[in-house]
Structure formats: C-alpha cells, structure tokens
Amino acid sequence: MSGLLSALGFAVFVGCGSVDPKHGTGTADDGGELSQPRRVSGPDVVLITIDTLRADRLGAYGDDRARTPVIDELAAKGALFKEAISTTPLTLPSHASLLTGLYPARHGLRDNGGFRLDGAIETLAERMSESGYRTGGFVSAYVLDTAWGLDQGFDEYRAPFHPADVSNAASFGELEIPGAETVNAARAFLREAGAAFVWVHLFEPHLPWAEHPGWSGDPYRGEIAYTDGLVGRLLQDVSEDALVIVTSDHGEGLWEHGEREHGLLVHRATTRVPLIIRPPGGLEIEHLTRVPVETGPSAVQRPQGADPGLDLEPNTGFYTAARVIETAVSGVDVAATVLDYLGSGDTFGDGRSLKPLIDGQPFEAQPVFAESWFPWFHHGWRPLRVLQWQGKRWRFGETTEVFSLDVDPNEALPIDASKAQGDASPPSLEAFESTDRPRPDRITTAEIERLVALGYVAPVSRSGDAFDGPDPRDKMTWLSDLHRFQTMGATEAAVDGLEGLIAQDPTAVDARIALANALRGLGRVEAAVQATKEVLSLQPRHTMALSNVVVMLRELELYDQAIEYARVMQAANPQDPRGFRNEAILHADALRPTDVAESVAKGLRVSPDDPFLLYLNGLALTELGRYAEAVDALRAAQANGSRAKDIWVYIGHAEERAGRIDAAKSAYDRAIRELPDDPRPEAALAWMLYSAERCAEAAGYLENLVRRGFGADAKIREAARACLGQ
C-alpha cells in the first residue's frame, strides 16, 4: 500500500510509545485449585500493612488529633504493642522480614531496588498454603511487585502495574495503586469459599500526600484517616472469628533529627511501627487498658517554612487497648505469631510467636534490631544499625549513641554509655548481621569484562569497607542541599549544584542520577548518558540507572548499545519484565521483527499477560506474515489492558491479512470509534471492502473520507471511482 494506507506497516508501530500497564488481577498460580474449597481448622488470617505509618499517629497510640476509629476498635478488642520495631525503614526488605520471619541479613533484601527474594527461602504464604489456606496478596506499591519475589506462595498476587507507568516513572515511589482498588480486589477474594490468608498493603500515608474530602488539617494525618476508612471497608468481609493484624513497614521522619521521610536514619520515628493484633473473637476483658504516652525532649528539626501544614506537637494522650504490651518486639515475630494461632509452631525464621504476650502469659524478652543500608547504596555513606533492649536504644554508626526511652522517647539526648552498662548492656550485633557485605549488583566478572570491552561502562571503582564511609547523621545538610537541587528541575543551577555535591561525595549514586535527569531535561543527552554510566561504574546492576541509560541511548538511536544494557537488566533480575520490554522495543526501533518476536518470547515466559509485550508481539508477527498468531497476541494485549489507542487498527489489519474480512471489519469499526480523528482505520476498511468487491458496504466510508478531504489519496480515489462513480 502507499499514501494514506501505508501507516499500517511495522515502521509506524515502532514510533508508537503509548502502550500501557495491565489493570486487573494477576495470579501467582492460575491452576484449578482455587475453585475447590479447602478444609482447614484454623481461622481466616488478615494481615494489613499500612505503608509509612508512624505508631504515634493513631488514636490507640495516644494521638488525640487522629481520626482512626476502625483501627482503634481493633485495638480495643486486641493487643497493642507499644514497642514494635521494623527491621529496616524501607518497604521491600521490611515486608520481606514480615513474610519470612527473617532479619534482612538472612533473607538478603537490603534496599528497595536491586534485590530479589531467593526462591529457596520459605515464606509465610507458602506455609499457609501447605496448611490448606487460599492465599492472596494485594499490594499498592511497585516496590512490592512480583519482580522482587514476595509473591512466593500466593495463589493470587495482585500487583497490576502498567508497563507504560513503570517506564515513565522517575522513581519506584511514584508507582502506586489506589488503596480503594486494592481493598476491592481483596474483598472479592475474601468472599470466595474456603479459609483464607490475605495480605493487604495500602500505600496512602506515603508521600506525596493527597487531599481528601472532609479533612482540612495535617495532610499526613488526613491520609491516615482515609486509610482507616479503607480498613473499615475491608473488614466488612472479615469475620469476627478471624485473626486480624495491622502493622506497618516503617514510620516517617516528619523532620525528627532533620529527616523528612525515611530510609536514611534509624530513629524511633522511622523504625517504630504500630502493631495491633486482634485474636479470633477478640480478647475478653472488663475494662480497656490505658497507659500514658511517654513525654521527653523534642527531636523535631523542621527547616523554616517547610511543610507548614504538619502538626508536629507531641502527643499527650493514652495508649488504649484491651491489652497494652510494653515488651519490645520485631517485625520478624509476625509470621510466627500467625502460625502459632494455627497450631503450626511458635517459631518461624528468626521470629517468635507473640501469642503468649497477647494471652497475658510469661514471655522472655529479647533484643530487637533494625538497620539501614540505604546510606551506603545511595550515597556511599556507612550503614546505621540500632538495638533496643530493656528500655535502652543503642545506635551504631561512626560512633555509638545510647538513649534511655523512659525519659527520652524521641532520642534527643544521648546518655553516657557507661550508664547503660549492667543488665541493659547490648548483646553482640553478630546475631543479626552477616559477615558478607550486601551488594545489589552481583554482576559476574564475565559481564563486567564484556561491558568494559564494549566501552559502555568503566570498571567498578567503588572500594573500601562500607563502615569506613561518612556517618549519615553528619550529612543532613548535604542531603538538604541534594533535595533543593533536585526540586530545581532541569536548570543549569541544578547541574552546578549537583556537580558540587558529587565533588564532595564521589560515590553518591542518587546525586549522579539527579544530575543525569537534569542534563537530559536540558537536552544534553550525551552528557546525561555519561553521568548514568558513572552510576553503573559504582553499581553495575543499579535498576533505575540501567533503565534510564536504555531510554537515553534509544533517544540517541544507539540501539545496539542500549540492548546490551537491557540484557544486563535481564541478568540482574530474570523475573523483572522491564529488561525484556526494553530489548523488544529497541529491536522494533531497528526494524528487526524477528528479533522483536524472540525478545518478546523471553519476556512472556516471565510475564505472560504483559500487554506491552503482547502488543509488540502482535505487530512483529504481522510483519512476519504470521497473521493468525498476530491476531491472538493483539487481542490478548487488548484484553489485558493495553492502552495503545491504535490497537484495533492493527487487529483489523492482522484479521484482514488472515483472510477474515468480517472480523477485520468489526475491528476497523471499533478503531473508527476509538480514533475519530485518525483516517487510517476508515481508509483501511474502505479499501478492504472495495478489494473484496463489497462496494455497497464500502460506499459510506468512502463518502465520509472524500467529505473529510482525503479523496486525493490514490487508493481512495480508485475505490471512490469504482464504488461511487466519482
């Protein structure tokens, strides 16, 4: 074809980037087992994790300004743990601890990117499935996507992140499923027959904070109030005889010790989380327990003018629950507690069941531990660790600080270390750590040599022990400057500022990524590529840097170089479909349909319902003359939520080539409705009907095309002359 109709070929498809993510329910195992109710003697189990939720922003934890009646009511019927400590203030590794009962050094996930749970590690979902439970996971943040391995053992794992959204996101934290959608999917799962273990993750309290109708106060509390309502909706389908657990992966700094968000420091603000457990049927008590909230010196260090809507005044209320538990516990204890209620043992991984505490029975307290390797991976600074034991907290960095929580719950004033000796002396950190330093970039020597030989990345230059770097507690001014330059966007001032920060801290990965983004925004793509390669010289498998360099090399039409990086992405995490998507679209750009089909086939083994891969596959198969297969692929892409607006044009094109004229007409008609301003589907349909000697059907389309001014096109003119006598 030529002229107007030539737009239906493979070359047009490769210029189209607006394909998108799948909405709907993903499953970890779509065998027939779900249709058969399972017989178990234990209760339903509902684990609710609310991302970035500080314990002291709930009514049950003494916040008189909170509006959390649903969660407070769970506490009134259950146990509230005053000192529940997350293993790390990062979403992915913290949830890995909740689901495996292991501290991060043992499950291996130490950051939100670059790590995947080893399939050999047993999860709570696997144990529950073995016990006869239907298992469902429903998550709202991309850092919990199936690519990172937490879906192990779930019959259904819903993480419907669209490929286009993933490709366009500047950071993982931008990718969020609305909590209402997550709750609706979980409720549908709960309504099915059979005992269920359901994990529901809600992301709303995480930045950025949204406004909600009926709330005009503190925006962080507003998000929590909205989330409390979502929990109430979820519990409408949960029996009073279910075991319900509400907790969080980590808290939020809210300017305590100068940290606005979380991840860098390990203070109580970011590592202490709510933990409320309502046992089946609730606790039978005569009166609620009320314990005054501790008070002490403030640790808030809010810069002038920052977040004026946040109410950072201390709480003066009471911990209120059927049973308030003072003993410090860890996120690793949650899985063991669930299994104990099932009669399946009282330990799991590093964790111990908390059921004795809930029942008011004796319990031998043990130290709890938290860590953050975020400073090392993102800035080249030393990691921080904390131990909490007998009312004291030891923070380990370049120096060790000790705090007495009875008089200083905000860790504002360290005490003399000698006063912390005796019974409260901390045990060794060795019980919680590994002798191996964690690396997110376990790239092989052969892979490094290959990339170096190709000139795409310098040899890995990061050296030295992680514990030789600067202490993050001394770098808060530097971090504030980084945030300021990042918010300047694509400006020369931002470039100059970021280059200055990098000169101070050459291993600062996040600053280099910010620099690359600013350079790219200024149109200096080659310089942005170089800045990103410098990130990869520090961390060869840095997931965001690999993705970014692929995009930029594609802009420069350096397709083969970009493909090398896409393949490093695949090697870094074979379960992450992004590397396969990138390789496929790059082959498409280079007009290599056979290679597109091969790349897509690899990706579909990882993500069989991926609408982006299915769409690419359909177009490549059409170009290869495999029309019936192309139709199947394109229709599957559409059914799985493809956002490609022209998909019905290509379905019609493939159906026509397969000789199914009526099916093609139906698809073209749909395309005409979907793309009223695009003449291609109407032109293709008119020409097809004319060629099939069905002029009576072609006439109306031809008249419309002529009226719209497309009568000069050679094919349209020929068809109009024959069918309309013009």
WOFENTA-V245189 format. One line per field, one symbol per residue. ss: DSSP state (a for helix, b for strand, c for the rest). phi: phi as a letter, one per 40 degrees, with the letter a starting at -180 (. if undefined). burial: I if it has 9 or more other C-alpha atoms within 8 Angstrom, else O. A space follows every 50 residues. Layout:
BEGIN
ss: ???
phi: ???
burial: ???
END
This chain:
BEGIN
ss: ccaaaaaacaaaaccccccccccccccccccaaaacccccccccbbbbbb cccbaaacccbcccccccaaaaaaaaccbbbccbbccbccaaaaaaaaaa cccaaaaccccccccccccccccaaaaaaacccbbbbbccbaaacaaacc cccccbbbccccaaaaaacccaaacbccaaaaaaaaaaaacccccbbbbb bbccccccccccccccccaaaaaaaaaaaaaaaaacccccccbbbbbccc cccccbccbccccccccaaaabbcbbbbccccccccccbbbbcccccccb cccccccccccccccccbbbbcbbbcccbbccaaaaaaaaacccccbbcc bbccaaaacccccccccbbbbbcaaaaaaccbcbbbbbbccbbbbbcccb bbbbccccccccccbcaaaacaaaccccaaaaccccccccccccaaaaaa aaaacccccccccccaaaccbaaacaaaaaaaaaaaaccccaaaaaaaaa aaaaccccaaaaaaaaaaaaacccaaaaaaaaaaaaaaccccaaaaaaaa aaaaacccaaaaaaaaaaaaaacccccaaaaaaaaaaaacccaaaaaaaa aaaaaaccccaaaaaaaaaaaaacccaaaaaaaaaaaaacccccccaaaa aaaaaaacccaaaaaaaaaaaaaacccccaaaaaaaaaaaacccaaaaaa aaaaaaaccccccaaaaaaaaaaacc
phi: .agdccccccccdcccbcbbccbhbcbcabcccccbdbbbccccbbbbbb cgbcccbbdccgccccbbccccccccbabbccbcbccacbcccccccccb gbcdcccgcbacagbbccccccbdccccccchccbbbbbbbccbccdbgc cdgccbbcacccdcccccccadcccacddcccccccccccccchcbbbbb bbbdcccccccbdgbbcdcccccccccdccccccccbbcccccbbbaaca cacfgcggccbahcbbccdbbcbcabbbcdggccbcbccbbcccbaccbc bccdgcfccccbcccbcbcbacabbcdcbbdccccccdccccgbhbbagc cbccddcccgccaccbcbbaaacddccbbgcccbbabbafgbbbbbacbb bbbbccbaccfcbcbcdccccgccdccccdcbbbccccbcbcccdccccc ccccgcacddbcagcdcccccdccbccdcccdccccccgcbccccccccc ccccbcccccccccccccccccgcccccccccccccccbdbccccccccc ccccdcgccccccdccccdcccacccccccdcccccccdcfbcccdcccc dcccccbcbccccccdccccccccgcccccddccccccccgdcccccccc ccccccccgbccccccccccccccbccbcdccccccccccccfbccccdc ccdcccccgbcccdcccccccccbgc
burial: OOIIIOIIOIOIIIOOOOIIIIIOIIIIOIOOOIOOOIOOOOIIIIIIII IIIIIIIIIIIIIOOIIIOIIIOIIIIIIIIIIIIIIIIIIIIIIIIIII IIIIIOIIIIIIOIIIIOOOOOIIIIIIIOOIIIIIIIIIIIIIIIIIII IIIIIIIIIIIIIIIIOOIOOIOOIIIIIOOIIIIIIOOIOOOIIIIIII IIIIIIOOIOOOOOOOOIIIIIIIIIIIIIIIIIOOIOOOIIIIIIIIII IIIIIIOIIIOIIIIIOIIIIIIIIIIIIIOIIOOOOIIIOIIOIOOOII OOOOOOOOOOOOOOIIIIIIIIIIIOOIIIIIIIIIIIIIIIOOOIIIOI IIIIIIIIOOOOOOOOIIIIIIIIIIIIIIIIIIIIIIIOOIIIIIIOOO IIIIIOOIIIIIOIIOOOOIOOOIOOOOOOOOOOOOOOOIIOIOOOIIOO IIOOOIIIOIOOOOOIIOIIIIOOIIOOOOOIOOIIOIIIIOOIIOIIIO IIOOIOIIIOIIIIIIIIIIIOOIIOIIIOIIIIIIIIIIIIIOIIIIII IIIIOOOIIOIIIIIIIIIIOIIIIIIIIIIIIIIIIIIOIIIOIIIOII OIIIOIOOIIIIIIIIIIIIIIIOOIIIIIIIIIIIIIOIIIIOIOIIII IIIIIIOOOIIOIIIIIIIIIIOOIOOOIIIIIIIIIIIIOOOIIOOIIO IIIOIIOOOIIOIOIIIOIIIIIIOO
END
